[in-house]
Amino acid sequence: MAERLGTPAALELALGGLVAKARAAWPDLEVDDELFVEHLARHLAADGVLEAVHASDLYLAFACLLGDPLALEEFDRAFLRKVPEALGASAPAGANADEMLQTLRQKLLVRRGESAPKIGDYSGRGPLVHWLRAAGVHVIRDFARARNLEVSSPDEALAEMPAPGQGAEMDYLRGHFGPEFKAAFHEALEALSPRDRNLLRLSYLDAINPDEIGRIYRVHRTTVWRWLTQCREELFNTTRQLLAARVPMSDAEFESLMNVVKSQLDVSIGRVLRKE
């Protein structure tokens, strides 16, 4: 388990390594190191564990927030252009995937009045591709509601947009063990406390950010982040235990399955809560 950072020297060393890792992933972007560290600090959960931060994703998102032209181009190429195909299967009848993509682009990257672009809300606590999936789900839902259109499980289609390193393996595991996963995940979700289930609904269904949730519960946003992180960890660990008891497979196959489960956790949460 990652240790919390103790001394100032340890913190400086860890931050330096994180910044170096992010720069290595996007060497052509020009981002001030101090500004990036300040941005990271605003999003860092109360546990202070830097090892959990997806540094390269956060770095790119922050560069987009600053309006860096190259960062915006790379974000569009590496992430946004993968969305239309995922949206197509579940888009409401008469909807245009490119139109919804443009809506998503404006929602994430365009400043509205005094409000910073929504890409600034990405915390680095999970892969950027997963955060983008959730944003895409909200765009489809809002698009359909505004036009009184039917939409069928947009998160199902977005789940088909694989994270890096996945593909045929994901298709195989989903096809062979999908029912077992669904049963285990439902059971794990039902085992959560009422407060935790409500937190997930506020975050995944109502798209309420941690600051607003904090005001509801009268706690700081970092406490909300910690609660949500613990909810996700409990869901994953309980699902893992239930699947281990139900699905006979080798250790290597099981770890591959759990990697898929982890990569799809955000999408699965939203899908199951919508069906309740």
C-alpha positions as CSV (number, residue, x, y, z in Angstrom):
1,M,0.0,0.0,0.0
2,A,1.3,3.5,-0.8
3,E,2.6,5.3,2.2
4,R,1.5,8.8,3.0
5,L,4.1,11.4,2.4
6,G,5.8,12.5,5.6
7,T,8.8,14.9,5.5
8,P,9.0,17.9,3.2
9,A,12.0,16.3,1.5
10,A,9.9,13.2,0.7
11,L,7.1,15.3,-0.6
12,E,9.4,17.3,-2.8
13,L,11.0,14.1,-4.2
14,A,7.6,12.5,-4.9
15,L,6.2,15.6,-6.6
16,G,9.4,15.9,-8.7
17,G,8.9,12.3,-9.8
18,L,5.3,12.8,-10.6
19,V,6.0,16.0,-12.7
20,A,8.8,14.2,-14.5
21,K,6.5,11.3,-15.3
22,A,3.8,13.7,-16.6
23,R,6.3,15.6,-18.7
24,A,7.7,12.4,-20.2
25,A,4.2,11.4,-21.3
26,W,3.6,14.8,-23.0
27,P,7.1,16.2,-23.8
28,D,5.9,18.8,-26.2
29,L,3.5,20.5,-23.8
30,E,4.6,23.7,-22.0
31,V,3.2,23.7,-18.5
32,D,4.7,25.6,-15.5
33,D,5.7,23.0,-12.9
34,E,4.6,25.1,-10.0
35,L,1.2,25.8,-11.5
36,F,0.7,22.1,-12.1
37,V,1.6,21.2,-8.6
38,E,-0.8,23.8,-7.2
39,H,-3.5,22.3,-9.4
40,L,-2.7,18.8,-8.2
41,A,-2.8,20.0,-4.6
42,R,-6.3,21.4,-5.0
43,H,-7.5,18.0,-6.2
44,L,-5.5,15.7,-4.0
45,A,-7.6,13.6,-1.6
46,A,-7.1,13.9,2.1
47,D,-5.0,10.8,2.2
48,G,-2.2,12.6,0.4
49,V,-1.3,9.5,-1.6
50,L,0.4,10.7,-4.8
51,E,1.0,7.2,-6.1
52,A,-2.8,7.0,-6.9
53,V,-2.7,10.1,-9.2
54,H,-2.8,9.5,-12.9
55,A,-0.2,12.1,-13.5
56,S,0.0,12.1,-17.3
57,D,-3.8,12.4,-17.6
58,L,-4.0,15.2,-15.1
59,Y,-1.1,17.0,-16.8
60,L,-2.9,16.9,-20.2
61,A,-6.2,18.0,-18.6
62,F,-4.5,20.9,-16.9
63,A,-2.8,22.0,-20.1
64,C,-6.2,22.0,-21.7
65,L,-7.6,24.1,-18.8
66,L,-4.8,26.6,-19.5
67,G,-5.9,26.7,-23.2
68,D,-2.6,25.2,-24.6
69,P,-3.4,24.7,-28.3
70,L,-1.2,21.6,-28.6
71,A,-2.8,20.1,-25.5
72,L,-6.3,20.7,-26.9
73,E,-5.2,19.0,-30.1
74,E,-3.8,16.0,-28.3
75,F,-6.9,15.7,-26.1
76,D,-9.1,15.7,-29.1
77,R,-7.0,13.2,-30.9
78,A,-6.3,10.8,-28.0
79,F,-9.7,11.0,-26.3
80,L,-12.5,12.9,-27.8
81,R,-12.3,11.4,-31.3
82,K,-12.8,8.0,-29.8
83,V,-16.2,9.0,-28.5
84,P,-18.5,9.2,-31.6
85,E,-18.2,5.4,-32.3
86,A,-19.0,4.7,-28.7
87,L,-22.0,7.0,-28.8
88,G,-23.4,5.7,-32.0
89,A,-24.9,2.5,-30.8
90,S,-26.9,4.1,-28.0
91,A,-27.6,7.6,-29.4
92,P,-31.3,8.5,-29.4
93,A,-33.1,8.1,-32.8
94,G,-32.5,11.2,-34.9
95,A,-29.4,12.3,-32.9
96,N,-26.2,13.1,-34.5
97,A,-23.1,11.7,-32.9
98,D,-20.9,14.5,-34.2
99,E,-23.3,17.1,-32.7
100,M,-23.2,15.4,-29.3
101,L,-19.4,15.2,-29.6
102,Q,-19.3,19.0,-30.2
103,T,-21.6,19.5,-27.2
104,L,-19.2,17.4,-25.1
105,R,-16.2,19.4,-26.4
106,Q,-17.8,22.7,-25.5
107,K,-19.0,21.4,-22.1
108,L,-15.5,20.4,-21.1
109,L,-13.2,22.9,-22.8
110,V,-15.1,26.2,-23.0
111,R,-15.3,28.8,-20.2
112,R,-18.8,29.8,-19.2
113,G,-18.9,33.3,-17.7
114,E,-16.8,33.3,-14.6
115,S,-16.8,29.5,-14.4
116,A,-13.7,27.7,-15.6
117,P,-14.0,24.9,-18.2
118,K,-15.2,21.6,-16.8
119,I,-12.0,19.8,-17.7
120,G,-10.6,21.5,-14.6
121,D,-12.9,19.3,-12.5
122,Y,-10.9,16.2,-13.5
123,S,-8.9,15.2,-10.4
124,G,-6.5,12.6,-11.7
125,R,-7.9,10.1,-9.1
126,G,-9.0,7.8,-12.0
127,P,-8.1,7.4,-15.7
128,L,-9.1,10.3,-17.8
129,V,-10.8,8.0,-20.2
130,H,-13.2,6.8,-17.5
131,W,-14.0,10.4,-16.4
132,L,-14.7,11.2,-20.1
133,R,-17.1,8.2,-20.4
134,A,-19.1,9.6,-17.5
135,A,-19.2,13.0,-19.1
136,G,-20.4,11.4,-22.3
137,V,-23.2,9.6,-20.5
138,H,-24.5,12.9,-19.1
139,V,-24.4,14.5,-22.6
140,I,-26.4,11.7,-24.1
141,R,-28.9,11.9,-21.2
142,D,-29.3,15.7,-21.5
143,F,-29.5,15.5,-25.3
144,A,-32.3,13.0,-25.1
145,R,-34.2,14.8,-22.3
146,A,-34.2,18.1,-24.1
147,R,-35.7,16.5,-27.2
148,N,-38.0,14.0,-25.5
149,L,-36.1,11.1,-27.2
150,E,-35.6,7.6,-26.1
151,V,-32.1,6.5,-25.1
152,S,-31.0,3.0,-24.3
153,S,-28.3,2.6,-21.7
154,P,-25.7,5.1,-23.1
155,D,-23.2,3.8,-20.6
156,E,-23.3,0.4,-22.2
157,A,-22.0,1.8,-25.4
158,L,-19.4,3.9,-23.7
159,A,-18.2,0.8,-22.0
160,E,-17.2,-0.4,-25.4
161,M,-14.6,2.4,-25.7
162,P,-11.6,0.5,-24.3
163,A,-9.0,1.9,-22.1
164,P,-5.4,1.6,-23.3
165,G,-4.2,-2.0,-23.5
166,Q,-7.6,-3.6,-23.7
167,G,-9.4,-5.0,-26.7
168,A,-9.9,-8.7,-27.6
169,E,-9.2,-9.7,-24.0
170,M,-12.0,-7.5,-22.8
171,D,-14.5,-8.9,-25.4
172,Y,-13.6,-12.4,-24.3
173,L,-13.9,-11.8,-20.6
174,R,-17.1,-9.8,-21.0
175,G,-18.7,-12.5,-23.1
176,H,-17.8,-15.4,-20.9
177,F,-18.1,-13.9,-17.4
178,G,-20.5,-11.0,-17.9
179,P,-23.5,-12.6,-16.0
180,E,-21.4,-13.6,-13.1
181,F,-19.9,-10.1,-12.8
182,K,-23.3,-8.4,-13.0
183,A,-24.7,-10.7,-10.2
184,A,-21.6,-10.1,-8.0
185,F,-21.6,-6.3,-8.7
186,H,-25.3,-6.0,-7.8
187,E,-24.8,-7.8,-4.6
188,A,-21.8,-5.7,-3.7
189,L,-23.7,-2.5,-4.4
190,E,-26.6,-3.6,-2.2
191,A,-24.1,-4.3,0.6
192,L,-23.1,-0.6,0.8
193,S,-24.5,1.6,3.5
194,P,-27.4,3.9,2.7
195,R,-25.1,6.9,2.9
196,D,-22.6,5.4,0.5
197,R,-25.3,4.5,-2.0
198,N,-26.7,8.0,-1.8
199,L,-23.2,9.4,-2.4
200,L,-22.9,7.4,-5.5
201,R,-26.3,8.5,-6.8
202,L,-25.4,12.1,-6.2
203,S,-22.1,11.8,-8.0
204,Y,-23.0,9.4,-10.8
205,L,-26.6,10.1,-11.5
206,D,-27.1,13.7,-10.6
207,A,-23.5,14.7,-11.6
208,I,-23.1,16.8,-8.4
209,N,-19.5,17.7,-7.8
210,P,-17.7,17.1,-4.5
211,D,-18.0,20.8,-3.4
212,E,-21.8,20.6,-3.7
213,I,-22.0,17.2,-2.0
214,G,-19.8,18.6,0.8
215,R,-22.3,21.4,1.4
216,I,-25.1,18.8,1.6
217,Y,-23.2,16.8,4.2
218,R,-21.5,19.8,5.8
219,V,-18.0,18.4,5.2
220,H,-15.0,19.5,3.1
221,R,-14.7,18.4,-0.5
222,T,-11.6,16.3,0.4
223,T,-13.8,14.3,2.8
224,V,-16.3,13.7,0.0
225,W,-13.4,12.6,-2.3
226,R,-12.3,10.2,0.4
227,W,-15.8,8.8,0.9
228,L,-16.3,8.3,-2.8
229,T,-12.8,6.6,-3.1
230,Q,-13.7,4.3,-0.2
231,C,-17.0,3.5,-1.8
232,R,-15.4,2.5,-5.1
233,E,-12.7,0.5,-3.3
234,E,-15.3,-1.3,-1.2
235,L,-17.4,-2.1,-4.4
236,F,-14.4,-3.4,-6.2
237,N,-13.1,-5.5,-3.3
238,T,-16.5,-7.0,-2.5
239,T,-17.1,-7.8,-6.2
240,R,-13.7,-9.4,-6.3
241,Q,-14.4,-11.6,-3.3
242,L,-17.8,-12.7,-4.7
243,L,-16.4,-13.4,-8.2
244,A,-13.5,-15.5,-6.7
245,A,-16.1,-17.7,-5.0
246,R,-18.3,-18.1,-8.1
247,V,-16.0,-18.2,-11.1
248,P,-13.6,-21.1,-11.5
249,M,-10.5,-19.9,-13.5
250,S,-6.7,-19.7,-13.2
251,D,-5.1,-16.9,-11.2
252,A,-3.9,-15.3,-14.4
253,E,-7.4,-15.3,-15.9
254,F,-8.9,-14.0,-12.7
255,E,-6.5,-11.1,-12.6
256,S,-7.3,-10.3,-16.2
257,L,-11.0,-10.3,-15.4
258,M,-10.5,-8.0,-12.4
259,N,-8.5,-5.6,-14.5
260,V,-11.5,-5.3,-16.8
261,V,-13.8,-4.9,-13.8
262,K,-11.6,-2.1,-12.5
263,S,-11.5,-0.4,-15.8
264,Q,-15.3,-0.5,-16.2
265,L,-16.1,0.3,-12.5
266,D,-17.4,3.9,-13.1
267,V,-19.5,2.8,-16.1
268,S,-20.9,-0.1,-14.1
269,I,-21.9,2.1,-11.2
270,G,-23.8,4.5,-13.4
271,R,-25.5,1.7,-15.3
272,V,-26.7,-0.2,-12.3
273,L,-27.9,2.9,-10.4
274,R,-30.0,4.0,-13.4
275,K,-31.8,0.6,-13.5
276,E,-32.8,0.8,-9.8
